């Protein structure tokens, strides 16, 4: 069973929780379309990602591509080590570094929006 939650924290800040895998990545991308729509500066905290694989890297790259196409900016904080290792192996770590935010913000605000899913394979 694979589960994730993409939570809007307000002010363009989001937190991705749970698993980012081949089973969930496409659903996460679809969910993010609504949540990120119209936001010029998106910050995604990945500290609560529990498990991931190469599809996690693919998701981040797709988000970067879509943000560039929309003339928006997307930044990631707390990128899981596994995604960073895959990026190094694929020799594309510099792409991620451009969107890496070293300062992660902790928010005490309530969740303003959320997309949640669970799927089983």
C-alpha positions, 0 to 999 in steps of 0.5 A: 500500500502506498500513500501520500499527502500534499498539504498546502500550508499557505503563502505558496508553501507545501509539504509532501508527506508519505511515499513518492513512488511509481505508484504515487508520482502521477497522482501527486503531479495531478494533485499539485496542478490544482494546488500550485495553480496561479502561485508564482513562488512555490516552496515544497518541503520534502522532510516528511517523504518516507520512501522514494525511488527514481520517480521522486526525482522525476516528479521534482524535475517535472515540477521545475519544468512546469514552473518554468513554463508558467514563469513561476519559481519552485523551490525544494527543501529537505530533499531526501538523500535517495533523490539526491543520490539518484541525481548525482548518479544521473549527473543532474544534481546541478539542476536540483541545486538551482531549486534547493532552498536551504532554509526550511520554514516551520509553520504553525499555521493551519492546513489551508488545502490538502490532497490525500491519496492511498493506492494499493498495488 
